[in-house]
Amino acid sequence: MHLHFPFTALTILWTLTFAAHLVLLVVLMGRDRVARFPWFTASIVLVALRLLSTRLLFGRLPQMTLSTMFIVMADIGAIIGLMVVLELARRAFGRVRRATWVTGALVLMALGAAVLALWGPWPAWKTLTARSTMSTLQLLQLIAQKASLLVDVETIALGMLIVLFGRRFKAGWRSHTQQIVIGLSTASIAQLAMQGVWETIARTAVAHSMADYERIVGLREKLFNTNTVVYLAVLVWWIVCLWIDEPETSSAAPVRTELSGSVSEAEASTVEQGEESEGH
C-alpha cells in the first residue's frame, strides 16, 4: 500500500514561509516594533504580498501582465531594501560623528559599485534604450537585479560593521538592530552563494540528453529550496528575537518603579513636615 502525499517540497516551504511572515508581522505590531523599524516592517509586508500574489495569480493572468507586476514589485522591494539598510545604519551608528558617517557611507557605496561592475553581464546600451514594451521591461528587470545585488552587498558589509563595532554605540548582541541585521546578512549571503553556484553550473554544465537537462533543472530547484530553508530559519530568528525585549527596555520598568516610589516617599515626607509645622 502506497501512501499518497499530495504536497510537494515547494508547497510546504511556501506555506511555512508565508505563515512565518504573518507571525513576524503580528510580533512587530503586537510588541510595538513597527515605530522603531518602519522600513523593515514594510519590507516584510511586501515579501508576504509577493508570496501571496505568486500563489493566487500565477497561471490566472496573461504572462506579460504577470511579469510586469512582479518586476515592478521587485523594483519597489529593492528600493525598500536600501531604505532598510539606511534605517539599520542610523539605528546602529546614529551617534557617530558626521565625518565618520559620511566616510563609511562612501566606502560602502564604493564597495557596492565595484561588485555591481564585476558581477554579472550588462546588456548593450542599444537594448536598454530601444523604445518598446519589452525593452522597458528588460530595463526594469535589470534595475531590480542590480539593485537587489547592491542591497545584498551593502547588507553584508553593514552587518559586519555592526557585529564588530555595534557594541560601542548601543547596538550590541542583544539589541534588535544587530539581531535584524544578522538575519538580513545571513539571508543575503545565502542568496549570493546560491546565485554564484547556479551561474557556475549554468556556464559549465552541458546537457547531452534529456536526463542531463532534468538533472540540471533539479539542481536549480534544490538550490532554490535550500535558500528558502535558510530564509525560513532567519524568519524564525526574527520572531524569537523581536518578541523578547532588549535589555535596556526590560530594565527600564524597575527603574521607573523605583523613581515613582521615591517620588511618592518624598511627597509623603513633605506632607508630614507640613503637618508638623502647622501643629507648631
C-alpha positions as CSV (number, residue, x, y, z in Angstrom):
1,M,0.0,0.0,0.0
2,H,1.5,3.3,-1.1
3,L,0.6,6.5,0.8
4,H,-0.2,9.4,-1.4
5,F,1.3,12.7,-0.1
6,P,-0.2,15.5,-2.3
7,F,2.1,18.3,-1.1
8,T,5.5,18.9,-2.8
9,A,8.5,20.4,-1.0
10,L,7.9,23.7,-2.8
11,T,4.3,23.9,-1.5
12,I,5.4,23.0,2.1
13,L,8.2,25.6,2.1
14,W,5.8,28.3,0.6
15,T,3.2,27.6,3.3
16,L,5.8,27.7,6.1
17,T,7.4,30.9,4.8
18,F,4.1,32.7,4.3
19,A,2.9,31.7,7.8
20,A,6.2,32.8,9.3
21,H,5.8,36.2,7.7
22,L,2.3,36.6,9.2
23,V,3.6,35.6,12.6
24,L,6.5,38.1,12.3
25,L,4.1,40.9,11.4
26,V,2.0,40.0,14.4
27,V,5.1,40.2,16.6
28,L,6.2,43.5,15.0
29,M,2.8,45.1,15.7
30,G,2.0,43.4,19.0
31,R,5.4,44.2,20.6
32,D,5.5,47.8,19.3
33,R,8.4,47.3,16.9
34,V,6.8,49.0,13.9
35,A,7.6,52.5,15.0
36,R,11.3,51.7,15.5
37,F,11.7,49.8,12.3
38,P,9.1,51.0,9.8
39,W,11.1,50.2,6.7
40,F,12.0,46.7,7.9
41,T,8.2,46.2,8.6
42,A,7.4,47.5,5.1
43,S,9.9,45.0,3.5
44,I,8.2,42.1,5.4
45,V,4.8,43.2,4.2
46,L,6.0,43.5,0.6
47,V,7.6,40.0,0.6
48,A,4.4,38.5,2.1
49,L,2.4,40.2,-0.6
50,R,4.7,38.9,-3.3
51,L,4.3,35.4,-1.9
52,L,0.6,35.6,-1.8
53,S,0.4,37.1,-5.3
54,T,2.6,34.3,-6.7
55,R,0.2,31.7,-5.3
56,L,-3.0,33.4,-6.3
57,L,-2.2,34.9,-9.6
58,F,0.2,32.5,-11.3
59,G,-1.5,30.9,-14.3
60,R,-4.6,33.1,-14.0
61,L,-3.2,36.3,-15.6
62,P,-1.5,36.8,-19.0
63,Q,2.2,36.2,-18.8
64,M,3.1,39.7,-19.8
65,T,0.8,41.2,-17.2
66,L,2.2,38.9,-14.5
67,S,5.8,39.5,-15.4
68,T,5.2,43.3,-15.4
69,M,3.6,43.2,-12.0
70,F,6.4,41.1,-10.4
71,I,9.2,43.1,-12.0
72,V,7.6,46.4,-10.6
73,M,7.3,44.8,-7.2
74,A,10.9,43.7,-7.4
75,D,12.0,47.3,-8.1
76,I,9.9,48.5,-5.2
77,G,11.4,45.8,-3.0
78,A,14.9,46.8,-3.9
79,I,14.2,50.4,-3.0
80,I,12.7,49.5,0.3
81,G,15.7,47.2,0.9
82,L,18.1,50.1,0.5
83,M,15.9,52.1,3.0
84,V,16.2,49.2,5.4
85,V,20.0,49.3,5.2
86,L,19.9,53.1,5.9
87,E,17.5,52.6,8.7
88,L,19.6,50.0,10.5
89,A,22.8,52.0,9.9
90,R,21.2,55.1,11.5
91,R,20.0,52.9,14.4
92,A,23.4,51.4,15.0
93,F,25.7,54.4,14.3
94,G,23.5,57.4,14.7
95,R,25.8,58.8,17.4
96,V,28.9,58.7,15.2
97,R,30.4,61.9,14.1
98,R,29.2,63.2,10.7
99,A,32.6,63.0,9.1
100,T,33.0,59.3,10.1
101,W,29.4,58.6,9.0
102,V,30.0,60.1,5.5
103,T,33.3,58.3,5.1
104,G,31.8,55.0,6.0
105,A,28.8,55.5,3.7
106,L,31.2,56.4,0.8
107,V,33.3,53.3,1.4
108,L,30.2,51.1,1.4
109,M,28.9,52.7,-1.8
110,A,32.2,52.2,-3.5
111,L,32.2,48.6,-2.5
112,G,28.7,48.1,-3.8
113,A,29.6,49.8,-7.1
114,A,32.6,47.6,-7.6
115,V,30.6,44.5,-7.1
116,L,27.9,45.7,-9.5
117,A,30.5,46.4,-12.1
118,L,32.2,43.0,-11.8
119,W,29.3,40.6,-11.0
120,G,27.1,39.6,-13.9
121,P,26.8,40.8,-17.5
122,W,25.5,44.1,-18.6
123,P,23.3,44.3,-21.7
124,A,24.1,46.6,-24.6
125,W,23.1,50.2,-24.3
126,K,21.0,50.0,-27.5
127,T,19.0,47.2,-26.0
128,L,18.1,49.3,-23.0
129,T,17.3,52.4,-24.9
130,A,15.1,50.8,-27.5
131,R,11.5,52.2,-27.5
132,S,9.4,49.1,-26.9
133,T,7.4,47.4,-24.2
134,M,9.9,44.5,-24.0
135,S,12.9,46.9,-23.7
136,T,11.2,48.8,-20.9
137,L,10.6,45.6,-19.0
138,Q,14.2,44.5,-19.6
139,L,15.4,47.8,-18.2
140,L,13.1,47.5,-15.1
141,Q,14.3,43.9,-14.6
142,L,17.9,44.9,-14.9
143,I,17.3,47.7,-12.3
144,A,15.7,45.2,-10.0
145,Q,18.5,42.6,-10.3
146,K,21.3,45.1,-9.9
147,A,19.6,47.0,-7.0
148,S,18.9,43.7,-5.2
149,L,22.6,42.7,-5.6
150,L,23.5,46.1,-4.2
151,V,21.2,45.6,-1.2
152,D,22.8,42.2,-0.5
153,V,26.3,43.6,-0.7
154,E,25.5,46.6,1.5
155,T,23.6,44.5,4.0
156,I,26.5,42.1,4.4
157,A,29.0,44.9,4.8
158,L,26.8,46.7,7.3
159,G,26.2,43.5,9.2
160,M,30.0,43.1,9.6
161,L,30.4,46.6,10.8
162,I,27.5,46.3,13.4
163,V,28.8,43.0,14.7
164,L,32.3,44.4,15.1
165,F,31.6,47.9,16.3
166,G,27.9,48.0,17.2
167,R,28.5,47.3,20.9
168,R,30.3,50.7,21.3
169,F,27.2,52.5,20.1
170,K,24.4,50.6,21.9
171,A,23.9,48.1,19.1
172,G,25.3,45.1,20.8
173,W,24.5,41.4,20.6
174,R,21.1,41.6,22.3
175,S,19.9,44.7,20.5
176,H,17.1,44.4,18.0
177,T,19.2,46.3,15.5
178,Q,22.0,43.8,15.5
179,Q,19.6,40.8,15.6
180,I,17.8,42.1,12.5
181,V,21.0,42.8,10.6
182,I,22.4,39.4,11.4
183,G,19.3,37.8,9.9
184,L,19.4,40.0,6.8
185,S,23.1,39.3,6.3
186,T,22.6,35.6,6.6
187,A,19.8,35.7,4.0
188,S,22.0,37.9,1.7
189,I,25.0,35.5,2.0
190,A,22.7,32.6,1.2
191,Q,21.2,34.4,-1.8
192,L,24.6,35.4,-3.2
193,A,26.0,31.9,-2.7
194,M,23.1,30.3,-4.4
195,Q,23.3,32.8,-7.3
196,G,27.0,32.2,-7.7
197,V,26.7,28.4,-7.6
198,W,23.9,28.4,-10.2
199,E,25.8,30.8,-12.5
200,T,28.8,28.5,-12.3
201,I,26.6,25.5,-13.1
202,A,24.9,27.2,-16.0
203,R,28.2,28.2,-17.6
204,T,29.9,24.8,-17.3
205,A,27.1,22.2,-17.4
206,V,26.3,20.7,-20.8
207,A,23.1,18.8,-21.3
208,H,23.7,15.9,-23.8
209,S,20.4,14.3,-23.2
210,M,17.0,14.9,-21.6
211,A,18.2,13.2,-18.4
212,D,21.1,15.6,-18.1
213,Y,18.7,18.6,-18.6
214,E,16.4,17.3,-15.9
215,R,19.3,16.8,-13.6
216,I,20.5,20.4,-14.1
217,V,16.9,21.7,-13.5
218,G,16.7,19.6,-10.4
219,L,19.9,21.1,-9.1
220,R,18.4,24.6,-9.6
221,E,15.3,23.6,-7.6
222,K,17.4,22.1,-4.8
223,L,19.4,25.4,-4.6
224,F,16.2,27.4,-4.5
225,N,14.8,25.2,-1.8
226,T,18.0,25.4,0.3
227,N,17.9,29.2,0.0
228,T,14.2,29.2,1.1
229,V,15.1,27.0,4.1
230,V,17.8,29.5,5.2
231,Y,15.4,32.4,4.9
232,L,12.8,30.5,6.9
233,A,15.3,30.0,9.6
234,V,16.0,33.7,9.5
235,L,12.3,34.4,9.9
236,V,12.1,32.2,13.0
237,W,15.2,34.0,14.4
238,W,13.5,37.4,13.9
239,I,10.3,36.2,15.5
240,V,12.1,35.0,18.6
241,C,14.4,37.9,18.9
242,L,11.8,40.6,18.3
243,W,9.4,39.1,20.8
244,I,12.0,39.4,23.5
245,D,12.6,43.0,24.8
246,E,16.1,44.5,24.7
247,P,18.0,44.6,28.0
248,E,17.6,48.4,28.2
249,T,13.8,48.1,27.7
250,S,13.3,45.3,30.2
251,S,15.3,47.1,32.8
252,A,13.6,50.4,32.3
253,A,10.4,49.3,34.1
254,P,12.0,48.7,37.5
255,V,13.9,52.0,37.3
256,R,10.7,53.8,36.6
257,T,9.0,52.0,39.5
258,E,11.8,52.9,41.9
259,L,11.7,56.5,40.7
260,S,7.9,56.7,41.2
261,G,8.3,55.1,44.6
262,S,11.0,57.6,45.7
263,V,8.8,60.5,44.5
264,S,5.9,59.2,46.5
265,E,8.0,58.9,49.6
266,A,9.3,62.4,49.0
267,E,5.8,63.7,48.7
268,A,4.7,61.9,51.8
269,S,7.6,63.3,53.8
270,T,6.8,66.8,52.6
271,V,3.2,66.4,53.7
272,E,4.3,65.2,57.1
273,Q,6.7,68.1,57.5
274,G,3.9,70.5,56.6
275,E,1.5,68.9,59.2
276,E,4.2,69.2,61.8
277,S,4.8,72.8,61.1
278,E,1.1,73.6,61.2
279,G,0.9,71.8,64.6
280,H,3.7,74.0,66.0
